[in-house]
Structures are given as structure tokens and as C-alpha cells.
């Protein structure tokens, strides 16, 4: 009896297929060989005819060499942590392409000598926040606070902080544990819901490294509460560090209660720390802005090297700061009238028997920012059963379930993606 394994096409023959050769150039040989091996195994098992092995391998190839998938964010949450927070602008994406090759990231092309790393990015950040004497960038917001704590409280100095600001920043990580992990000794003041300037003043002494104010950006406490403004804390005689969290650089009309870097510095903060991938709308990074002498101490500390950002982050951040309006800012400026009109156009492009309709929706900032802010939006309402198949498409569409319906909220959807949204829904509605 002939051995069925002899009928399985050889690997070298399959890899000679022009489609698989092209895929190897685009995706790399490892992923292509993995798809070929899986198809060959199905042939050995009798589940696939020998003539179909090459087609099966081609069909199984991933769209890219990364497992990350681009998705359409129709959740109504502008800065969605599970979807990568801030989507980058086209200018930032192009900057990433430039930075992917050899660049002058640390070379002065005029003198052919070593130049200041990321000088263009730092200049763009300084221009965006002229109230800061100096600026620095590290790899995320938590790293910014860790660097400040390690350098300023290195010699056993205490950090004075309100009990109500000892927050958890996500995924189980907590501000006090982060600071203690780099050697801080915390001195808590006030109570969970109320703190006064007198509480801080009583705690500040010759051992105080700095006073820390943390914006509780991912929750709110209402009722019998009080906190101390930055301007009052700036009078205590100790360095004042303010973690504003969200990366808002200047006041925003839709976010009146969200602290921003410019206002915080003008109120007397010596250092401001923030994230770059939230309301700023850039890549993941941590921003430090403030007094030149303090920033120079931070920049020259050996620990700063461990938190250094790469050339890709520098490029994307500079393009975000100096380029066109990033997607986060664009989403926050959309009017509900425009969103309703777009939703109506989407519904009109769908089959009548689908039962899709336009509904008003409540959007959110997300990303641990402005938890009480509701952004008026509009959505396309579909049957709840569409949620899973839409997520399974080559270009997944992620909406939200609400009262037995799937809502495709357009707040965080770029208008250029509306056609893709229509195509995705039609594909699910008309699978044949």
C-alpha cells in the first residue's frame, strides 16, 4: 500500500510558489514556513488534497509580521486603554517610517559630531509649553514620577502627599508602591476625603524632599471633600511636584476640570509630570516639565538612562506636537450634529431589513482622564448578535453593548473609516 506521506508536496517545492516567495520577503521565512508546515500536516492527516496544500498555506498567512491587529474603535471611548490609547496622527505615522531607518537622532549633520538626543522633540515640547524652563521625556508617566522620586528623595527625604491622592493607576499598580520601590519615604497628610494646606504645612520640615500632588484622573470623589490648590502648595517652601496624569498641555473647553501643564506651572509647580499617550494624543511616553535646575538633575542621573525613549517615540512625539491636529483632539472637537449626520449616512448605506438606526450616545474621554465628562455623540444601533462577528473580521470593528443592542459610536471613528465601517457591517449582514 503506498505511503500517503509521499503525496505531500515537499517544503522546497511549496516555498518556490511565487505567492509564498513574496510572503517570505514581506513577512519573513519563519511565519511562511509555519503556514506551510501546518498545511502539510493537514495533508498527511487526510484533511487536505495534495494539490490544495499551497493554497491552504497562502490562505493561512497572517496579514503582517506582528500579531497586533488594527481595529475600528466604535466604542465611544476616545482614549481606550485596551485599544492602545491614543491613535497616532498621519504625520506621526510618517515620522515613524522615517525614524525606522538610519537617522540623525544623535548626530549634528553640520559638524558631524554627536548632537543632543531628541533635540527636535524637546524643542517642540518646550514650544508647546513655554511656561516650562526645561523639559525631558522618559518612557511613560509612571517612569517620570519614579525618576523624580529616585533623584529628589534619594538621601532619605520624605515625600508629603495627601491620603486621598494615593491612587491606583491601573493593572494593580499603585502610586505609593511605585514610589516606595525607588526608595521614597511617604508622609501622608489629611484624610481620605479632605485635606487642608495646614496639614501639608505641619508635615513639611527639613527632611522633606518634595510635596507631591497627584490628580486622581481615573475616579472622582464627591460630597464632603476638599483639596489644596497648587498655588497654595507652592508657598510651603519645599519643591512642588504635580502629576497631572492625562498629558493635557493647555486648557481645553470641553475639559474644564482637567488640570493642564501650562496652568499648573503658572500656579507655582516646580515640576509637572504627565503621560504623552492620553490627551496629548501621542505615543506612550512620560513628560517632565518645569524648573531648569531640577530637570538637569533628573536628566544627568544614571537612572534616567534606564528610562530613555527610543528614536521611534521621539519621532512620533515631535510630529504630534508640531504636526496637524492629532486624532484625540479631533475626536474631542466633533459636534453631535456632525456625528448624527455621519451615523445617518452609515445607516442609509446598509440593507433596509437590517433594522439599523441612529441613536444618541454618551461618549467618554477614557484613558484614566476626565471620568465625569460625558461627550454627546451618535451611534449606529445594530442587533446585539453582530458584536462577535464584527470583531472576527480582518479589520475588526469594536463597539459596545447597551440594553440589548450593539452600538457603533462614531465619536472616536475617523470619518475616513466610515466606508470601512459600512463594508464591515454589510459583510456580516450578507456573508454570502
C-alpha positions as CSV (number, residue, x, y, z in Angstrom):
1,X,0.0,0.0,0.0
2,X,1.6,3.4,-1.0
3,X,2.6,5.6,1.9
4,X,0.2,8.7,1.7
5,X,3.0,10.9,3.1
6,X,4.8,10.6,-0.3
7,X,2.0,12.6,-1.8
8,X,2.5,15.6,0.4
9,X,4.3,18.3,-1.5
10,X,7.9,18.9,-0.4
11,X,8.7,22.1,1.5
12,X,11.1,23.4,-1.1
13,X,8.5,22.9,-3.8
14,X,5.9,24.8,-1.8
15,X,8.3,27.7,-0.9
16,X,9.0,28.1,-4.6
17,X,5.4,29.1,-5.2
18,X,5.6,32.8,-6.2
19,X,2.9,33.8,-3.6
20,X,4.9,32.2,-0.8
21,X,8.2,33.7,-2.0
22,X,6.6,37.1,-1.9
23,X,5.2,36.4,1.5
24,X,8.6,35.4,2.8
25,X,10.1,38.7,1.7
26,X,7.2,40.6,3.4
27,X,6.6,38.5,6.5
28,X,9.9,36.7,6.9
29,X,10.6,33.0,6.4
30,X,9.6,31.8,9.9
31,X,5.9,32.7,9.5
32,X,5.7,31.3,6.0
33,X,7.3,28.0,6.9
34,X,4.9,27.7,9.8
35,X,1.9,28.1,7.5
36,X,3.4,25.6,5.1
37,X,4.1,23.0,7.8
38,X,0.5,23.3,9.1
39,X,-0.9,22.8,5.6
40,X,1.4,19.8,5.0
41,X,0.2,18.3,8.3
42,X,-3.4,18.6,7.3
43,X,-2.5,16.8,4.0
44,X,-0.8,14.0,6.0
45,X,-3.9,13.7,8.1
46,X,-6.1,13.3,5.0
47,X,-7.9,16.5,5.6
48,X,-6.4,18.2,2.5
49,X,-5.7,17.2,-1.0
50,X,-2.0,17.5,-2.1
51,X,-2.9,19.9,-4.8
52,X,-4.5,22.3,-2.3
53,X,-1.6,22.5,0.1
54,X,-0.1,25.6,-1.4
55,X,-3.4,27.4,-1.5
56,X,-4.1,26.4,2.1
57,X,-0.7,27.8,3.2
58,X,-1.3,31.1,1.4
59,X,-4.7,31.4,3.0
60,X,-3.3,30.8,6.4
61,X,-0.6,33.6,6.2
62,X,-1.1,36.4,8.7
63,X,-1.7,39.9,7.3
64,X,1.5,41.2,8.9
65,X,4.6,40.1,10.8
66,X,3.0,41.3,14.1
67,X,0.1,39.8,16.0
68,X,-1.3,43.2,16.7
69,X,-4.4,44.0,14.7
70,X,-5.7,47.3,13.5
71,X,-9.3,47.8,14.7
72,X,-12.1,50.3,14.2
73,X,-12.7,51.9,17.6
74,X,-16.5,52.3,17.7
75,X,-16.8,52.1,21.5
76,X,-17.3,55.8,22.0
77,X,-14.2,55.9,24.3
78,X,-11.7,58.3,22.7
79,X,-8.6,57.1,24.6
80,X,-9.3,53.4,25.0
81,X,-6.6,51.7,27.1
82,X,-7.4,48.2,25.7
83,X,-7.2,49.5,22.2
84,X,-3.8,51.2,22.6
85,X,-4.9,54.5,24.0
86,X,-4.2,57.4,21.6
87,X,-4.2,56.7,17.9
88,X,-1.4,58.5,16.2
89,X,-1.8,61.2,13.5
90,X,-0.9,60.5,9.9
91,X,2.1,62.8,10.5
92,X,3.2,60.8,13.5
93,X,2.9,57.5,11.5
94,X,5.0,59.0,8.7
95,X,7.6,60.1,11.3
96,X,7.8,56.5,12.5
97,X,8.6,55.4,8.9
98,X,11.4,58.0,8.8
99,X,12.8,57.0,12.1
100,X,12.7,53.3,11.3
101,X,15.9,53.7,9.2
102,X,19.2,55.4,9.9
103,X,18.5,58.9,11.3
104,X,20.4,61.8,12.8
105,X,18.9,61.2,16.3
106,X,22.3,61.8,18.0
107,X,24.3,63.4,15.1
108,X,24.8,67.0,14.2
109,X,24.9,66.9,10.4
110,X,26.6,70.3,10.2
111,X,29.6,69.4,12.4
112,X,29.5,65.6,12.0
113,X,29.7,65.4,15.8
114,X,27.4,63.9,18.4
115,X,24.3,66.0,18.9
116,X,21.7,66.3,21.7
117,X,19.5,63.3,21.5
118,X,15.9,64.1,20.5
119,X,16.7,67.8,20.3
120,X,13.8,68.5,17.8
121,X,11.3,66.7,20.0
122,X,12.4,68.6,23.1
123,X,12.3,71.9,21.2
124,X,8.7,71.1,20.1
125,X,7.7,70.2,23.6
126,X,9.2,73.4,25.0
127,X,7.4,75.4,22.4
128,X,4.1,73.8,23.3
129,X,4.6,74.7,27.0
130,X,6.5,78.0,27.1
131,X,5.9,78.2,30.9
132,X,8.4,75.4,31.4
133,X,12.0,76.4,31.8
134,X,13.1,73.0,30.6
135,X,11.6,69.6,29.5
136,X,12.5,66.0,29.4
137,X,10.9,62.8,28.1
138,X,11.0,59.3,29.5
139,X,9.2,56.1,28.5
140,X,5.9,56.5,30.4
141,X,4.1,58.6,33.0
142,X,5.0,56.2,35.9
143,X,8.6,56.4,34.8
144,X,8.5,60.2,35.0
145,X,7.3,60.1,38.6
146,X,9.8,57.3,39.5
147,X,12.7,59.3,38.2
148,X,11.6,62.4,40.1
149,X,11.3,60.4,43.3
150,X,14.5,58.5,43.0
151,X,16.6,61.6,42.3
152,X,15.0,64.1,44.7
153,X,14.3,61.7,47.6
154,X,17.5,59.7,47.2
155,X,19.0,60.7,50.6
156,X,16.1,59.6,52.7
157,X,14.0,62.7,52.3
158,X,10.3,62.3,52.7
159,X,7.6,62.9,50.2
160,X,4.5,64.7,51.5
161,X,1.3,63.6,49.8
162,X,-2.4,63.7,50.7
163,X,-4.0,60.4,51.6
164,X,-6.8,60.9,49.1
165,X,-4.2,61.0,46.3
166,X,-2.6,57.6,47.0
167,X,-4.2,56.3,43.8
168,X,-4.1,53.1,41.9
169,X,-3.1,53.9,38.3
170,X,-4.3,50.6,36.6
171,X,-3.5,46.9,36.4
172,X,-2.9,46.8,40.1
173,X,-0.1,49.4,40.2
174,X,-0.3,52.0,42.9
175,X,1.4,55.3,43.3
176,X,2.7,54.7,46.9
177,X,4.1,51.3,45.9
178,X,5.7,52.7,42.8
179,X,7.4,55.5,44.8
180,X,8.5,53.2,47.7
181,X,10.0,50.8,45.1
182,X,12.5,53.6,44.2
183,X,13.3,54.4,47.8
184,X,10.8,57.0,48.8
185,X,9.6,57.6,52.4
186,X,6.0,58.8,52.2
187,X,4.4,61.1,54.7
188,X,0.7,61.1,54.3
189,X,-1.4,64.1,55.3
190,X,-5.1,64.7,55.7
191,X,-7.9,62.2,55.4
192,X,-9.3,60.2,52.5
193,X,-11.8,62.8,51.6
194,X,-10.4,66.1,53.0
195,X,-7.0,67.8,53.2
196,X,-6.1,71.4,54.1
197,X,-3.0,73.4,53.5
198,X,-2.3,73.4,57.2
199,X,-1.9,69.6,57.0
200,X,0.8,70.0,54.5
201,X,2.5,72.8,56.4
202,X,2.7,70.7,59.6
203,X,4.3,67.9,57.7
204,X,6.9,69.9,55.7
205,X,10.3,70.2,57.5
206,X,14.0,69.9,56.9
207,X,13.7,66.3,55.8
208,X,11.1,67.0,53.1
209,X,12.3,66.1,49.6
210,X,9.2,67.4,47.9
211,X,5.5,67.9,48.1
212,X,3.6,65.7,45.6
213,X,0.1,66.5,44.3
214,X,-1.5,63.7,42.2
215,X,-4.6,64.4,40.1
216,X,-7.0,61.4,40.7
217,X,-7.7,61.2,37.0
218,X,-9.4,57.9,36.8
219,X,-12.0,58.5,39.5
220,X,-13.9,61.2,41.4
221,X,-14.9,61.8,45.0
222,X,-18.0,63.9,45.6
223,X,-19.6,65.3,48.7
224,X,-17.8,66.3,51.8
225,X,-14.4,66.8,50.2
226,X,-11.6,69.3,49.9
227,X,-8.2,69.5,48.3
228,X,-5.5,72.2,48.2
229,X,-4.8,74.2,45.1
230,X,-1.4,74.2,43.5
231,X,-0.9,77.9,44.2
232,X,-1.3,77.3,48.0
233,X,1.1,74.3,48.0
234,X,3.7,76.4,46.2
235,X,4.0,78.6,49.3
236,X,5.2,75.8,51.6
237,X,8.9,76.2,50.9
238,X,9.5,72.7,49.5
239,X,9.8,71.7,45.9
240,X,6.3,71.0,44.5
241,X,5.8,68.2,42.0
242,X,2.4,67.8,40.4
243,X,1.4,64.7,38.5
244,X,-1.4,65.9,36.1
245,X,-1.7,62.4,34.6
246,X,-3.5,63.0,31.3
247,X,-1.0,64.9,29.3
248,X,-3.2,68.0,28.7
249,X,-0.7,70.7,27.9
250,X,-3.1,73.7,27.8
251,X,-6.7,74.3,28.9
252,X,-9.4,72.6,26.9
253,X,-13.0,74.0,26.7
254,X,-14.6,70.5,26.9
255,X,-12.5,69.5,29.9
256,X,-12.7,72.5,32.4
257,X,-11.8,70.4,35.4
258,X,-8.9,68.5,33.9
259,X,-5.5,70.0,35.0
260,X,-3.1,71.1,32.3
261,X,0.6,71.6,32.3
262,X,0.7,75.3,31.5
263,X,-1.8,76.4,34.2
264,X,-0.2,74.1,36.7
265,X,3.3,75.6,36.1
266,X,1.9,79.2,36.2
267,X,0.3,78.4,39.6
268,X,3.8,77.6,41.0
269,X,4.6,73.9,40.4
270,X,8.3,73.3,40.2
271,X,7.9,70.1,38.2
272,X,4.9,68.7,36.2
273,X,4.7,65.0,35.2
274,X,2.3,63.7,32.6
275,X,1.6,61.0,30.0
276,X,2.1,61.6,26.3
277,X,-0.4,58.9,25.0
278,X,-3.6,60.2,26.6
279,X,-5.0,63.7,25.9
280,X,-1.8,64.9,24.2
281,X,-2.6,62.2,21.6
282,X,0.9,61.0,21.1
283,X,3.0,57.8,21.7
284,X,3.4,56.2,25.1
285,X,5.9,58.4,27.0
286,X,6.3,60.4,30.2
287,X,6.7,64.1,30.1
288,X,8.6,66.2,32.7
289,X,8.3,70.0,32.6
290,X,9.5,72.7,35.0
291,X,12.5,74.3,36.6
292,X,15.7,74.0,34.6
293,X,17.9,73.2,37.6
294,X,15.7,70.3,38.6
295,X,15.3,69.0,35.1
296,X,19.1,69.0,34.6
297,X,19.5,66.9,37.8
298,X,16.9,64.4,36.5
299,X,18.4,64.3,33.0
300,X,22.0,63.7,34.3
301,X,21.1,61.0,36.8
302,X,22.2,57.5,35.8
303,X,18.7,56.2,36.4
304,X,17.5,58.4,33.5
305,X,19.4,56.2,31.1
306,X,17.2,53.2,32.1
307,X,14.1,55.2,31.2
308,X,15.3,56.7,27.9
309,X,12.9,56.7,25.0
310,X,13.9,55.3,21.6
311,X,14.0,57.2,18.3
312,X,10.5,56.0,17.3
313,X,8.9,57.6,20.3
314,X,10.9,60.8,19.8
315,X,9.8,61.0,16.2
316,X,6.1,60.3,16.8
317,X,6.1,62.7,19.8
318,X,7.6,65.5,17.8
319,X,5.2,65.0,14.9
320,X,2.3,65.0,17.4
321,X,3.4,68.3,18.9
322,X,4.4,70.1,15.7
323,X,2.1,68.5,13.2
324,X,-1.6,68.6,12.4
325,X,-4.4,68.1,14.9
326,X,-4.0,64.5,16.3
327,X,-7.0,62.1,16.3
328,X,-7.7,62.5,20.0
329,X,-8.0,66.3,19.7
330,X,-10.1,65.9,16.6
331,X,-12.5,63.5,18.3
332,X,-12.9,65.8,21.3
333,X,-13.9,68.7,18.9
334,X,-16.6,66.8,17.0
335,X,-20.1,68.2,17.2
336,X,-23.0,65.9,17.9
337,X,-24.7,67.3,14.8
338,X,-21.9,66.1,12.5
339,X,-21.8,62.8,14.3
340,X,-25.6,62.3,13.8
341,X,-25.2,63.1,10.1
342,X,-22.4,60.6,9.7
343,X,-24.4,57.9,11.5
344,X,-27.4,58.6,9.3
345,X,-25.2,58.2,6.2
346,X,-23.9,54.9,7.5
347,X,-27.5,53.6,8.2
348,X,-28.6,54.7,4.7
349,X,-25.8,52.6,3.2
350,X,-26.9,49.4,5.0
351,X,-29.6,47.0,3.9
352,X,-33.1,48.1,4.9
353,X,-34.0,44.8,6.5
354,X,-31.1,45.0,8.9
355,X,-33.0,47.3,11.3
356,X,-30.1,49.7,11.8
357,X,-31.0,53.1,13.2
358,X,-29.3,56.3,14.5
359,X,-29.3,56.8,18.3
360,X,-27.9,59.4,20.6
361,X,-25.0,58.2,22.6
362,X,-22.8,59.2,25.5
363,X,-19.1,59.2,24.7
364,X,-16.2,59.3,27.1
365,X,-12.6,60.5,27.2
366,X,-11.2,57.3,28.6
367,X,-7.6,56.5,29.4
368,X,-8.0,57.4,33.0
369,X,-8.9,61.0,32.3
370,X,-12.0,63.2,32.9
371,X,-14.1,60.4,34.4
372,X,-17.2,62.7,34.9
373,X,-17.2,64.2,31.4
374,X,-19.9,62.9,29.1
375,X,-19.3,63.8,25.5
376,X,-22.6,64.0,23.4
377,X,-22.2,61.6,20.5
378,X,-24.2,59.5,18.0
379,X,-24.1,55.8,17.2
380,X,-25.5,53.2,14.7
381,X,-27.6,50.7,16.6
382,X,-27.5,47.1,15.4
383,X,-28.7,43.7,16.7
384,X,-26.5,42.5,19.6
385,X,-25.7,39.4,17.7
386,X,-23.5,41.4,15.3
387,X,-20.9,42.2,18.0
388,X,-18.9,39.0,17.8
389,X,-18.8,38.5,14.0
390,X,-17.7,42.2,13.6
391,X,-14.8,41.6,16.0
392,X,-13.8,38.5,13.9
393,X,-13.3,40.3,10.6
394,X,-9.9,41.0,9.0
395,X,-10.5,44.6,10.1
396,X,-12.2,44.1,13.4
397,X,-14.9,46.6,14.5
398,X,-15.3,47.0,18.2
399,X,-18.5,48.6,19.5
400,X,-20.2,48.4,22.9
401,X,-23.3,46.5,24.1
402,X,-26.0,48.6,25.7
403,X,-29.6,47.5,26.6
404,X,-29.6,44.5,24.3
405,X,-28.1,46.4,21.2
406,X,-24.7,46.8,19.7
407,X,-23.9,50.5,19.4
408,X,-21.2,51.6,16.9
409,X,-20.4,55.0,18.3
410,X,-18.7,57.3,15.8
411,X,-17.0,59.7,18.3
412,X,-13.6,58.0,18.1
413,X,-14.1,56.8,14.5
414,X,-12.2,58.9,11.9
415,X,-14.6,60.0,9.1
416,X,-12.3,58.3,6.6
417,X,-13.2,55.0,8.3
418,X,-16.9,55.3,7.8
419,X,-16.8,53.4,4.5
420,X,-14.8,50.6,6.1
421,X,-17.5,50.5,8.9
422,X,-20.3,50.2,6.3
423,X,-18.3,47.4,4.4
424,X,-17.8,45.5,7.7
425,X,-21.5,45.6,8.7
426,X,-22.6,44.6,5.1
427,X,-20.1,41.7,5.2
428,X,-21.6,40.4,8.4
429,X,-25.2,41.0,7.2
430,X,-24.6,39.4,3.8
431,X,-21.9,36.7,4.4
432,X,-22.5,35.1,1.0
